[in-house]
Amino acid sequence: MKIKKSPWISVFFLQTIFACSQYKQQMDPLKVATPPPVEAATAVTVTNPAFTDGQQEATFGMVLLHGLNMDTREMKALTTALSERYKENILIINSLVREDWNSVDYSIDQQAEMVYKEIVDYLQAHNKDSSSFQLFILGQSQGGVVATRIAELYKQKLNLLGFITHNAPLQGVDVLTRGPFDLLKLCNRAKKGLNIIGTKVDWDLFNLITLATSARWLCPIADCFGYKKLTGARDIFPNSSCMTAVRHYLRNNQQSDAVPGLLIGGYQNDYNRLFKHDIEQYKIEQYIEANKDRDTINEEVNQAIRKLNHDVATFLTGDADGLHDHVVPLKSQLCRGDSLEDLTHIGTQPYQIDMPGNQNITCFVIKDITHCTTLSPVAEKKINKESMMDPHRMLPVLFEFIDKKLEQARVDQSSDC
């Protein structure tokens, strides 16, 4: 499909980077309406399909925040899992106010305010006091950044028992700083490995990266004239003021009233594990067509895949050995730096690590999970693996966090009586 060179196409690149859902990839950015002002965007109705009869009985709530340029359908798997686990005890607020364009154009802090107002309105509609009703807030990808800001900015106004981030870019996304020549370099270096797995670099990304790079320089100029665009996307650039604020909150150990946090990160940066069948099929074809012995072919193919892993990791993280979920570096998901331990040895079960200097934050890493079912920067090559938007292994970690915080709140309430 030939992509039109529209100014809006840079948003398509950002949406691909953070969202990656099949039903959103077909959206025509030229037909998307200009977002309403914040006041209109925060107006709330009570027709959210996440609500079910009997939720007046709920004893606590869970706010779900989708990723950049997405909608509530992204959170369907989590909505179902939470409903089955906690039944009528949970009030699920699958946030509507950030859907589609709003999460792109409004800043992270504006989105946090919008969600806060939405929470208050929903709780009032269900006869709940927003200052006392027990709440958790969970965000995927960009939604996790919004959840973190809500935990800091509205902890005095909401009774937040905890916030959860899931594959969230808590220190930004390195690939957003790449330019078109970086993609050309990747194409040249990784060509053989991509050919082995039956794909190539997504050349549509060349135009998209070029326009996204232009937007990175032009949008600040447009801001001076009051024409603010892509603010929500720009807030997730590494070293933005938003990322600085998020890091300060998560790594600051002086906050006695900080909201407990659960950071769930994941990685899968081994193409040999993702496309084992394709690689073995390629080897068989080479046995037949090439006049080489099996050991030679095996070594050549394995070396090409190792090189592909390193080249893509460099493109996405800046480090040939950097771990990532094909969008967000693992270090960013955990708000960590170079001191992060080597996590390549972990098994299939969620692996717990500490947040240095902050006992309020619990971190888990899950191996072999991707951000979505399509892999950046690979051209149309879908995978049938566990992804952020259809998680399984994170659920026990999530449920344990919720149960512990609810029990602690019950104990605290009993001691106050």
PyMOL commands that set and color helices and strands:
alter all, ss='L'
color gray80, all
select helices_A, chain A and resi 9-18+22-25+29-31+38-41+55-57+72-89+101-105+108-125+142-153+174-177+180-196+204-224+231-234+241-251+271-274+276-289+294-317+330-333+394-416
alter helices_A, ss='H'
color red, helices_A
select strands_A, chain A and resi 60-65+90-94+134-140+159-166+261-267+351-354+361-367
alter strands_A, ss='S'
color yellow, strands_A
deselect
rebuild
show_as cartoon
